[in-house]
């Protein structure tokens, strides 16, 4: 087999959902959501208030469990809460991205606990340059 005929390794999509849905009581916050986002893609998620954008993102990172369907992050089921997988995902909530009572040291500790690739030295350097 020549280098030209070898198939490139198939990379798992950054995110894939299939018939994903979340119900709050009788109301669906998200329903029948099926999409695939290739690894390396830059994507914008837009829609009116109440369209399910925040619900989708919370399902992706495992803050919520789906009522139906499934979501995968880099080929791993998101509900598995695998640190190695979810550590590659960033999420900043629109409401309160920081805990009001946390010190900078507390936030660094949280970052370390949630991200297996946390770089403490880099975080400290960035804070020192502010």
VOBA-248254 format. One record per residue: residue number from 1; z, x, y of N, C-alpha, C, O in turn; residue in three letters. Coordinates in steps of 0.05 Angstrom, whole numbers, always signed. Example, Ala and Ser with C-alpha at 12.3 -4.5 7.8 and 13.67 -1.06 7.14 Angstrom:
@pos 1, n.pz +156, n.px +264, n.py -114, ca.pz +156, ca.px +246, ca.py -90, c.pz +156, c.px +264, c.py -66, o.pz +169, o.px +285, o.py -66, code ALA
@pos 2, n.pz +142, n.px +257, n.py -45, ca.pz +143, ca.px +273, ca.py -21, c.pz +157, c.px +258, c.py +1, o.pz +161, o.px +268, o.py +23, code SER
This chain:
@pos 1, n.pz +0, n.px +17, n.py -23, ca.pz +0, ca.px +0, ca.py +0, c.pz +0, c.px +18, c.py +25, o.pz +16, o.px +37, o.py +26, code UNK
@pos 2, n.pz -17, n.px +12, n.py +43, ca.pz -19, ca.px +28, ca.py +68, c.pz +1, c.px +17, c.py +89, o.pz +9, o.px -6, o.py +86, code UNK
@pos 3, n.pz +7, n.px +33, n.py +109, ca.pz +26, ca.px +23, ca.py +130, c.pz +14, c.px -3, c.py +143, o.pz +30, o.px -20, o.py +152, code UNK
@pos 4, n.pz -12, n.px -5, n.py +145, ca.pz -24, ca.px -28, ca.py +159, c.pz -21, c.px -54, c.py +142, o.pz -20, o.px -75, o.py +154, code UNK
@pos 5, n.pz -19, n.px -51, n.py +116, ca.pz -17, ca.px -75, ca.py +99, c.pz +11, c.px -83, c.py +92, o.pz +16, o.px -105, o.py +81, code UNK
@pos 6, n.pz +31, n.px -66, n.py +99, ca.pz +59, ca.px -74, ca.py +94, c.pz +67, c.px -96, c.py +113, o.pz +61, o.px -95, o.py +136, code UNK
@pos 7, n.pz +81, n.px -115, n.py +102, ca.pz +91, ca.px -137, ca.py +118, c.pz +116, c.px -128, c.py +134, o.pz +133, o.px -114, o.py +122, code UNK
@pos 8, n.pz +118, n.px -135, n.py +158, ca.pz +142, ca.px -129, ca.py +174, c.pz +165, c.px -146, c.py +163, o.pz +161, o.px -168, o.py +154, code UNK
@pos 9, n.pz +189, n.px -134, n.py +164, ca.pz +212, ca.px -150, ca.py +154, c.pz +216, c.px -175, c.py +171, o.pz +212, o.px -174, o.py +196, code UNK
@pos 10, n.pz +223, n.px -196, n.py +158, ca.pz +227, ca.px -222, ca.py +172, c.pz +255, c.px -222, c.py +183, o.pz +274, o.px -219, o.py +168, code UNK
@pos 11, n.pz +257, n.px -227, n.py +209, ca.pz +283, ca.px -228, ca.py +222, c.pz +291, c.px -257, c.py +225, o.pz +276, o.px -274, o.py +232, code UNK
@pos 12, n.pz +317, n.px -262, n.py +219, ca.pz +327, ca.px -289, ca.py +221, c.pz +326, c.px -298, c.py +251, o.pz +330, o.px -281, o.py +268, code UNK
@pos 13, n.pz +321, n.px -323, n.py +256, ca.pz +321, ca.px -332, ca.py +283, c.pz +349, c.px -329, c.py +296, o.pz +369, o.px -329, o.py +282, code UNK
@pos 14, n.pz +350, n.px -325, n.py +322, ca.pz +376, ca.px -323, ca.py +336, c.pz +392, c.px -349, c.py +331, o.pz +416, o.px -348, o.py +327, code UNK
@pos 15, n.pz +377, n.px -372, n.py +332, ca.pz +391, ca.px -397, ca.py +328, c.pz +371, c.px -417, c.py +315, o.pz +348, o.px -417, o.py +321, code UNK
@pos 16, n.pz +382, n.px -432, n.py +296, ca.pz +366, ca.px -453, ca.py +284, c.pz +384, c.px -477, c.py +279, o.pz +406, o.px -474, o.py +269, code UNK
@pos 17, n.pz +375, n.px -501, n.py +287, ca.pz +390, ca.px -525, ca.py +281, c.pz +371, c.px -544, c.py +265, o.pz +347, o.px -543, o.py +269, code UNK
@pos 18, n.pz +384, n.px -560, n.py +249, ca.pz +369, ca.px -580, ca.py +233, c.pz +384, c.px -606, c.py +234, o.pz +406, o.px -608, o.py +223, code UNK
@pos 19, n.pz +372, n.px -626, n.py +247, ca.pz +384, ca.px -653, ca.py +248, c.pz +413, c.px -652, c.py +257, o.pz +430, o.px -667, o.py +247, code UNK
@pos 20, n.pz +419, n.px -634, n.py +276, ca.pz +446, ca.px -630, ca.py +285, c.pz +455, c.px -654, c.py +302, o.pz +440, o.px -664, o.py +319, code UNK
@pos 21, n.pz +479, n.px -663, n.py +298, ca.pz +490, ca.px -684, ca.py +314, c.pz +520, c.px -683, c.py +316, o.pz +534, o.px -673, o.py +298, code UNK
@pos 22, n.pz +530, n.px -693, n.py +338, ca.pz +559, ca.px -695, ca.py +343, c.pz +565, c.px -722, c.py +355, o.pz +554, o.px -730, o.py +375, code UNK
@pos 23, n.pz +584, n.px -736, n.py +342, ca.pz +592, ca.px -762, ca.py +351, c.pz +621, c.px -761, c.py +362, o.pz +638, o.px -748, o.py +349, code UNK
@pos 24, n.pz +625, n.px -773, n.py +384, ca.pz +652, ca.px -776, ca.py +396, c.pz +659, c.px -806, c.py +394, o.pz +650, o.px -822, o.py +411, code UNK
@pos 25, n.pz +674, n.px -813, n.py +374, ca.pz +680, ca.px -842, ca.py +369, c.pz +654, c.px -856, c.py +362, o.pz +641, o.px -849, o.py +342, code UNK
@pos 26, n.pz +646, n.px -876, n.py +378, ca.pz +621, ca.px -891, ca.py +372, c.pz +597, c.px -879, c.py +388, o.pz +574, o.px -887, o.py +383, code UNK
@pos 27, n.pz +602, n.px -860, n.py +405, ca.pz +581, ca.px -849, ca.py +422, c.pz +571, c.px -822, c.py +412, o.pz +587, o.px -805, o.py +405, code UNK
@pos 28, n.pz +545, n.px -819, n.py +410, ca.pz +533, ca.px -794, ca.py +402, c.pz +530, c.px -776, c.py +426, o.pz +518, o.px -784, o.py +446, code UNK
@pos 29, n.pz +542, n.px -752, n.py +425, ca.pz +538, ca.px -732, ca.py +446, c.pz +513, c.px -716, c.py +442, o.pz +501, o.px -705, o.py +460, code UNK
@pos 30, n.pz +504, n.px -715, n.py +417, ca.pz +479, ca.px -701, ca.py +409, c.pz +471, c.px -713, c.py +382, o.pz +487, o.px -718, o.py +365, code UNK
@pos 31, n.pz +445, n.px -717, n.py +379, ca.pz +435, ca.px -729, ca.py +354, c.pz +407, c.px -720, c.py +348, o.pz +390, o.px -717, o.py +366, code UNK
@pos 32, n.pz +402, n.px -714, n.py +322, ca.pz +376, ca.px -707, ca.py +312, c.pz +364, c.px -682, c.py +326, o.pz +340, o.px -681, o.py +331, code UNK
@pos 33, n.pz +381, n.px -663, n.py +332, ca.pz +372, ca.px -638, ca.py +345, c.pz +362, c.px -618, c.py +325, o.pz +378, o.px -607, o.py +309, code UNK
@pos 34, n.pz +336, n.px -613, n.py +325, ca.pz +324, ca.px -593, ca.py +308, c.pz +308, c.px -574, c.py +325, o.pz +290, o.px -582, o.py +339, code UNK
@pos 35, n.pz +316, n.px -548, n.py +324, ca.pz +302, ca.px -528, ca.py +340, c.pz +306, c.px -501, c.py +328, o.pz +325, o.px -496, o.py +313, code UNK
@pos 36, n.pz +288, n.px -483, n.py +335, ca.pz +290, ca.px -455, ca.py +326, c.pz +285, c.px -437, c.py +350, o.pz +265, o.px -441, o.py +365, code UNK
@pos 37, n.pz +303, n.px -418, n.py +355, ca.pz +300, ca.px -398, ca.py +376, c.pz +297, c.px -371, c.py +363, o.pz +315, o.px -362, o.py +350, code UNK
@pos 38, n.pz +274, n.px -358, n.py +367, ca.pz +269, ca.px -332, ca.py +354, c.pz +288, c.px -311, c.py +365, o.pz +296, o.px -312, o.py +389, code UNK
@pos 39, n.pz +295, n.px -291, n.py +349, ca.pz +312, ca.px -269, ca.py +359, c.pz +297, c.px -255, c.py +381, o.pz +273, o.px -251, o.py +380, code UNK
@pos 40, n.pz +311, n.px -248, n.py +402, ca.pz +300, ca.px -234, ca.py +425, c.pz +288, c.px -252, c.py +446, o.pz +280, o.px -242, o.py +467, code UNK
@pos 41, n.pz +288, n.px -278, n.py +441, ca.pz +276, ca.px -297, ca.py +461, c.pz +296, c.px -301, c.py +483, o.pz +320, o.px -300, o.py +480, code UNK
@pos 42, n.pz +285, n.px -307, n.py +507, ca.pz +301, ca.px -315, ca.py +530, c.pz +295, c.px -345, c.py +534, o.pz +272, o.px -352, o.py +538, code UNK
@pos 43, n.pz +316, n.px -361, n.py +533, ca.pz +312, ca.px -390, ca.py +533, c.pz +330, c.px -403, c.py +554, o.pz +353, o.px -395, o.py +557, code UNK
@pos 44, n.pz +319, n.px -423, n.py +567, ca.pz +336, ca.px -439, ca.py +586, c.pz +340, c.px -466, c.py +573, o.pz +322, o.px -478, o.py +562, code UNK
@pos 45, n.pz +365, n.px -476, n.py +576, ca.pz +372, ca.px -502, ca.py +566, c.pz +377, c.px -520, c.py +590, o.pz +397, o.px -517, o.py +604, code UNK
@pos 46, n.pz +359, n.px -539, n.py +595, ca.pz +361, ca.px -556, ca.py +618, c.pz +361, c.px -585, c.py +610, o.pz +350, o.px -593, o.py +589, code UNK
@pos 47, n.pz +372, n.px -602, n.py +627, ca.pz +373, ca.px -630, ca.py +622, c.pz +393, c.px -643, c.py +640, o.pz +410, o.px -630, o.py +652, code UNK
@pos 48, n.pz +392, n.px -669, n.py +642, ca.pz +411, ca.px -684, ca.py +660, c.pz +440, c.px -683, c.py +648, o.pz +444, o.px -677, o.py +625, code UNK
@pos 49, n.pz +459, n.px -690, n.py +665, ca.pz +487, ca.px -692, ca.py +656, c.pz +488, c.px -712, c.py +632, o.pz +475, o.px -733, o.py +633, code UNK
@pos 50, n.pz +503, n.px -705, n.py +612, ca.pz +506, ca.px -722, ca.py +589, c.pz +484, c.px -720, c.py +568, o.pz +484, o.px -735, o.py +549, code UNK
@pos 51, n.pz +465, n.px -701, n.py +572, ca.pz +443, ca.px -698, ca.py +553, c.pz +451, c.px -684, c.py +527, o.pz +436, o.px -686, o.py +507, code UNK
@pos 52, n.pz +474, n.px -670, n.py +527, ca.pz +483, ca.px -657, ca.py +502, c.pz +481, c.px -627, c.py +503, o.pz +485, o.px -613, o.py +483, code UNK
@pos 53, n.pz +476, n.px -615, n.py +526, ca.pz +473, ca.px -586, ca.py +529, c.pz +499, c.px -571, c.py +521, o.pz +499, o.px -553, o.py +504, code UNK
@pos 54, n.pz +521, n.px -579, n.py +533, ca.pz +547, ca.px -567, ca.py +527, c.pz +556, c.px -572, c.py +499, o.pz +566, o.px -554, o.py +486, code UNK
@pos 55, n.pz +551, n.px -596, n.py +489, ca.pz +557, ca.px -602, ca.py +461, c.pz +542, c.px -584, c.py +442, o.pz +553, o.px -573, o.py +423, code UNK
@pos 56, n.pz +516, n.px -580, n.py +447, ca.pz +500, ca.px -563, ca.py +431, c.pz +511, c.px -534, c.py +430, o.pz +515, o.px -523, o.py +409, code UNK
@pos 57, n.pz +517, n.px -524, n.py +454, ca.pz +528, ca.px -496, ca.py +455, c.pz +555, c.px -494, c.py +441, o.pz +560, o.px -474, o.py +428, code UNK
@pos 58, n.pz +572, n.px -514, n.py +444, ca.pz +598, ca.px -513, ca.py +430, c.pz +595, c.px -515, c.py +400, o.pz +611, o.px -503, o.py +385, code UNK
@pos 59, n.pz +575, n.px -530, n.py +391, ca.pz +569, ca.px -531, ca.py +362, c.pz +559, c.px -504, c.py +352, o.pz +566, o.px -495, o.py +330, code UNK
@pos 60, n.pz +542, n.px -491, n.py +368, ca.pz +531, ca.px -465, ca.py +360, c.pz +552, c.px -444, c.py +357, o.pz +551, o.px -429, o.py +337, code UNK
@pos 61, n.pz +571, n.px -443, n.py +375, ca.pz +592, ca.px -422, ca.py +373, c.pz +616, c.px -430, c.py +356, o.pz +634, o.px -414, o.py +352, code UNK
@pos 62, n.pz +616, n.px -454, n.py +346, ca.pz +637, ca.px -463, ca.py +327, c.pz +661, c.px -475, c.py +341, o.pz +681, o.px -479, o.py +327, code UNK
@pos 63, n.pz +660, n.px -481, n.py +367, ca.pz +682, ca.px -495, ca.py +379, c.pz +684, c.px -523, c.py +370, o.pz +706, o.px -535, o.py +370, code UNK
@pos 64, n.pz +662, n.px -535, n.py +362, ca.pz +661, ca.px -562, ca.py +351, c.pz +648, c.px -561, c.py +324, o.pz +632, o.px -544, o.py +318, code UNK
@pos 65, n.pz +656, n.px -579, n.py +306, ca.pz +643, ca.px -583, ca.py +280, c.pz +623, c.px -605, c.py +283, o.pz +629, o.px -626, o.py +295, code UNK
@pos 66, n.pz +599, n.px -602, n.py +272, ca.pz +580, ca.px -624, ca.py +273, c.pz +588, c.px -648, c.py +257, o.pz +601, o.px -646, o.py +236, code UNK
@pos 67, n.pz +579, n.px -671, n.py +267, ca.pz +583, ca.px -696, ca.py +252, c.pz +561, c.px -697, c.py +230, o.pz +566, o.px -707, o.py +208, code UNK
@pos 68, n.pz +538, n.px -687, n.py +237, ca.pz +516, ca.px -686, ca.py +217, c.pz +498, c.px -662, c.py +223, o.pz +499, o.px -650, o.py +245, code UNK
@pos 69, n.pz +482, n.px -654, n.py +203, ca.pz +464, ca.px -632, ca.py +206, c.pz +478, c.px -605, c.py +204, o.pz +501, o.px -603, o.py +196, code UNK
@pos 70, n.pz +462, n.px -584, n.py +211, ca.pz +473, ca.px -557, ca.py +209, c.pz +462, c.px -539, c.py +231, o.pz +441, o.px -545, o.py +243, code UNK
@pos 71, n.pz +477, n.px -518, n.py +237, ca.pz +469, ca.px -498, ca.py +257, c.pz +473, c.px -471, c.py +245, o.pz +493, o.px -465, o.py +232, code UNK
@pos 72, n.pz +454, n.px -453, n.py +249, ca.pz +456, ca.px -425, ca.py +240, c.pz +452, c.px -407, c.py +263, o.pz +436, o.px -412, o.py +281, code UNK
@pos 73, n.pz +467, n.px -385, n.py +263, ca.pz +464, ca.px -364, ca.py +283, c.pz +458, c.px -338, c.py +268, o.pz +473, o.px -329, o.py +251, code UNK
@pos 74, n.pz +434, n.px -327, n.py +274, ca.pz +424, ca.px -303, ca.py +260, c.pz +426, c.px -306, c.py +229, o.pz +433, o.px -288, o.py +215, code UNK
@pos 75, n.pz +419, n.px -330, n.py +220, ca.pz +417, ca.px -335, ca.py +191, c.pz +443, c.px -343, c.py +178, o.pz +444, o.px -349, o.py +154, code UNK
@pos 76, n.pz +465, n.px -343, n.py +193, ca.pz +491, ca.px -350, ca.py +182, c.pz +500, c.px -377, c.py +192, o.pz +496, o.px -383, o.py +216, code UNK
@pos 77, n.pz +511, n.px -394, n.py +175, ca.pz +522, ca.px -419, ca.py +184, c.pz +543, c.px -415, c.py +204, o.pz +563, o.px -401, o.py +199, code UNK
@pos 78, n.pz +540, n.px -427, n.py +228, ca.pz +558, ca.px -423, ca.py +250, c.pz +586, c.px -431, c.py +243, o.pz +606, o.px -419, o.py +253, code UNK
@pos 79, n.pz +590, n.px -452, n.py +228, ca.pz +617, ca.px -462, ca.py +221, c.pz +632, c.px -442, c.py +205, o.pz +656, o.px -445, o.py +201, code UNK
@pos 80, n.pz +619, n.px -422, n.py +194, ca.pz +633, ca.px -401, ca.py +179, c.pz +649, c.px -383, c.py +197, o.pz +667, o.px -368, o.py +187, code UNK
@pos 81, n.pz +645, n.px -384, n.py +223, ca.pz +660, ca.px -369, ca.py +243, c.pz +661, c.px -339, c.py +235, o.pz +682, o.px -326, o.py +238, code UNK
@pos 82, n.pz +638, n.px -329, n.py +227, ca.pz +637, ca.px -300, ca.py +220, c.pz +638, c.px -283, c.py +245, o.pz +620, o.px -286, o.py +262, code UNK
@pos 83, n.pz +658, n.px -266, n.py +248, ca.pz +661, ca.px -250, ca.py +272, c.pz +636, c.px -233, c.py +277, o.pz +628, o.px -229, o.py +300, code UNK
@pos 84, n.pz +625, n.px -221, n.py +256, ca.pz +602, ca.px -204, ca.py +259, c.pz +577, c.px -219, c.py +270, o.pz +561, o.px -207, o.py +284, code UNK
@pos 85, n.pz +575, n.px -244, n.py +263, ca.pz +553, ca.px -261, ca.py +273, c.pz +558, c.px -271, c.py +300, o.pz +542, o.px -268, o.py +319, code UNK
@pos 86, n.pz +581, n.px -285, n.py +304, ca.pz +587, ca.px -297, ca.py +329, c.pz +593, c.px -277, c.py +351, o.pz +592, o.px -283, o.py +375, code UNK
@pos 87, n.pz +600, n.px -252, n.py +343, ca.pz +604, ca.px -231, ca.py +363, c.pz +578, c.px -223, c.py +377, o.pz +579, o.px -209, o.py +398, code UNK
@pos 88, n.pz +555, n.px -232, n.py +367, ca.pz +529, ca.px -227, ca.py +380, c.pz +521, c.px -249, c.py +399, o.pz +499, o.px -248, o.py +410, code UNK
@pos 89, n.pz +539, n.px -269, n.py +402, ca.pz +533, ca.px -292, ca.py +419, c.pz +552, c.px -292, c.py +443, o.pz +575, o.px -287, o.py +440, code UNK
@pos 90, n.pz +541, n.px -298, n.py +466, ca.pz +558, ca.px -301, ca.py +490, c.pz +557, c.px -330, c.py +499, o.pz +537, o.px -344, o.py +497, code UNK
@pos 91, n.pz +580, n.px -339, n.py +509, ca.pz +582, ca.px -367, ca.py +519, c.pz +602, c.px -367, c.py +541, o.pz +625, o.px -358, o.py +538, code UNK
@pos 92, n.pz +594, n.px -377, n.py +564, ca.pz +612, ca.px -381, ca.py +587, c.pz +612, c.px -410, c.py +593, o.pz +592, o.px -422, o.py +601, code UNK
@pos 93, n.pz +635, n.px -423, n.py +590, ca.pz +637, ca.px -452, ca.py +596, c.pz +634, c.px -457, c.py +626, o.pz +643, o.px -441, o.py +642, code UNK
@pos 94, n.pz +623, n.px -480, n.py +632, ca.pz +619, ca.px -486, ca.py +661, c.pz +646, c.px -494, c.py +674, o.pz +648, o.px -492, o.py +699, code UNK
@pos 95, n.pz +665, n.px -503, n.py +659, ca.pz +690, ca.px -512, ca.py +671, c.pz +709, c.px -490, c.py +679, o.pz +714, o.px -485, o.py +702, code UNK
@pos 96, n.pz +720, n.px -476, n.py +659, ca.pz +740, ca.px -456, ca.py +663, c.pz +734, c.px -432, c.py +646, o.pz +745, o.px -429, o.py +624, code UNK
@pos 97, n.pz +717, n.px -413, n.py +656, ca.pz +711, ca.px -390, ca.py +639, c.pz +734, c.px -371, c.py +634, o.pz +733, o.px -355, o.py +615, code UNK
@pos 98, n.pz +754, n.px -372, n.py +651, ca.pz +777, ca.px -354, ca.py +647, c.pz +802, c.px -371, c.py +644, o.pz +804, o.px -393, o.py +654, code UNK
@pos 99, n.pz +822, n.px -360, n.py +630, ca.pz +847, ca.px -373, ca.py +628, c.pz +864, c.px -366, c.py +652, o.pz +869, o.px -342, o.py +657, code UNK
@pos 100, n.pz +873, n.px -385, n.py +667, ca.pz +886, ca.px -380, ca.py +693, c.pz +911, c.px -363, c.py +690, o.pz +916, o.px -347, o.py +708, code UNK
@pos 101, n.pz +926, n.px -365, n.py +669, ca.pz +951, ca.px -350, ca.py +666, c.pz +947, c.px -323, c.py +653, o.pz +966, o.px -308, o.py +649, code UNK
@pos 102, n.pz +922, n.px -316, n.py +646, ca.pz +917, ca.px -290, ca.py +634, c.pz +914, c.px -268, c.py +655, o.pz +901, o.px -272, o.py +675, code UNK
@pos 103, n.pz +925, n.px -245, n.py +649, ca.pz +921, ca.px -221, ca.py +665, c.pz +895, c.px -209, c.py +656, o.pz +883, o.px -217, o.py +636, code UNK
@pos 104, n.pz +886, n.px -189, n.py +670, ca.pz +862, ca.px -174, ca.py +662, c.pz +866, c.px -162, c.py +634, o.pz +849, o.px -162, o.py +617, code UNK
@pos 105, n.pz +890, n.px -151, n.py +630, ca.pz +897, ca.px -139, ca.py +604, c.pz +895, c.px -160, c.py +582, o.pz +886, o.px -155, o.py +560, code UNK
@pos 106, n.pz +905, n.px -185, n.py +588, ca.pz +903, ca.px -206, ca.py +568, c.pz +874, c.px -213, c.py +562, o.pz +867, o.px -217, o.py +538, code UNK
@pos 107, n.pz +857, n.px -214, n.py +582, ca.pz +829, ca.px -220, ca.py +577, c.pz +816, c.px -198, c.py +561, o.pz +799, o.px -203, o.py +543, code UNK
@pos 108, n.pz +823, n.px -173, n.py +566, ca.pz +812, ca.px -151, ca.py +550, c.pz +821, c.px -154, c.py +521, o.pz +805, o.px -149, o.py +503, code UNK
@pos 109, n.pz +846, n.px -161, n.py +517, ca.pz +857, ca.px -164, ca.py +490, c.pz +841, c.px -187, c.py +475, o.pz +834, o.px -184, o.py +452, code UNK
@pos 110, n.pz +837, n.px -209, n.py +489, ca.pz +821, ca.px -231, ca.py +478, c.pz +793, c.px -222, c.py +471, o.pz +783, o.px -228, o.py +450, code UNK
@pos 111, n.pz +780, n.px -207, n.py +489, ca.pz +753, ca.px -197, ca.py +484, c.pz +753, c.px -179, c.py +460, o.pz +734, o.px -181, o.py +443, code UNK
@pos 112, n.pz +772, n.px -162, n.py +457, ca.pz +774, ca.px -145, ca.py +433, c.pz +777, c.px -161, c.py +407, o.pz +765, o.px -155, o.py +387, code UNK
@pos 113, n.pz +794, n.px -182, n.py +409, ca.pz +799, ca.px -198, ca.py +385, c.pz +775, c.px -214, c.py +376, o.pz +771, o.px -220, o.py +353, code UNK
@pos 114, n.pz +758, n.px -222, n.py +396, ca.pz +736, ca.px -240, ca.py +390, c.pz +709, c.px -225, c.py +386, o.pz +690, o.px -237, o.py +376, code UNK
@pos 115, n.pz +708, n.px -200, n.py +393, ca.pz +683, ca.px -186, ca.py +392, c.pz +686, c.px -159, c.py +377, o.pz +698, o.px -141, o.py +387, code UNK
@pos 116, n.pz +675, n.px -157, n.py +353, ca.pz +678, ca.px -133, ca.py +337, c.pz +665, c.px -108, c.py +350, o.pz +671, o.px -86, o.py +343, code UNK
@pos 117, n.pz +647, n.px -113, n.py +369, ca.pz +633, ca.px -90, ca.py +382, c.pz +645, c.px -85, c.py +410, o.pz +632, o.px -72, o.py +426, code UNK
@pos 118, n.pz +669, n.px -95, n.py +415, ca.pz +682, ca.px -92, ca.py +441, c.pz +684, c.px -62, c.py +448, o.pz +692, o.px -46, o.py +432, code UNK
@pos 119, n.pz +678, n.px -56, n.py +473, ca.pz +680, ca.px -28, ca.py +483, c.pz +701, c.px -28, c.py +505, o.pz +695, o.px -33, o.py +528, code UNK
@pos 120, n.pz +725, n.px -21, n.py +497, ca.pz +748, ca.px -21, ca.py +516, c.pz +743, c.px -2, c.py +539, o.pz +749, o.px -9, o.py +562, code UNK
@pos 121, n.pz +733, n.px +21, n.py +534, ca.pz +728, ca.px +41, ca.py +555, c.pz +707, c.px +31, c.py +575, o.pz +711, o.px +34, o.py +599, code UNK
@pos 122, n.pz +686, n.px +18, n.py +566, ca.pz +666, ca.px +7, ca.py +584, c.pz +678, c.px -16, c.py +601, o.pz +673, o.px -17, o.py +625, code UNK
@pos 123, n.pz +695, n.px -33, n.py +589, ca.pz +707, ca.px -55, ca.py +604, c.pz +725, c.px -43, c.py +625, o.pz +725, o.px -53, o.py +648, code UNK
@pos 124, n.pz +740, n.px -23, n.py +619, ca.pz +758, ca.px -11, ca.py +639, c.pz +742, c.px +3, c.py +661, o.pz +750, o.px +1, o.py +684, code UNK
@pos 125, n.pz +720, n.px +16, n.py +654, ca.pz +703, ca.px +29, ca.py +674, c.pz +692, c.px +8, c.py +693, o.pz +691, o.px +13, o.py +718, code UNK
@pos 126, n.pz +683, n.px -14, n.py +683, ca.pz +671, ca.px -35, ca.py +700, c.pz +692, c.px -47, c.py +719, o.pz +686, o.px -53, o.py +742, code UNK
@pos 127, n.pz +717, n.px -50, n.py +709, ca.pz +738, ca.px -61, ca.py +726, c.pz +745, c.px -40, c.py +748, o.pz +750, o.px -48, o.py +770, code UNK
@pos 128, n.pz +745, n.px -15, n.py +741, ca.pz +752, ca.px +6, ca.py +760, c.pz +731, c.px +8, c.py +782, o.pz +737, o.px +17, o.py +804, code UNK
@pos 129, n.pz +706, n.px +1, n.py +777, ca.pz +685, ca.px +3, ca.py +797, c.pz +684, c.px -20, c.py +816, o.pz +667, o.px -20, o.py +834, code UNK
@pos 130, n.pz +700, n.px -40, n.py +812, ca.pz +700, ca.px -64, ca.py +829, c.pz +716, c.px -59, c.py +854, o.pz +718, o.px -77, o.py +871, code UNK
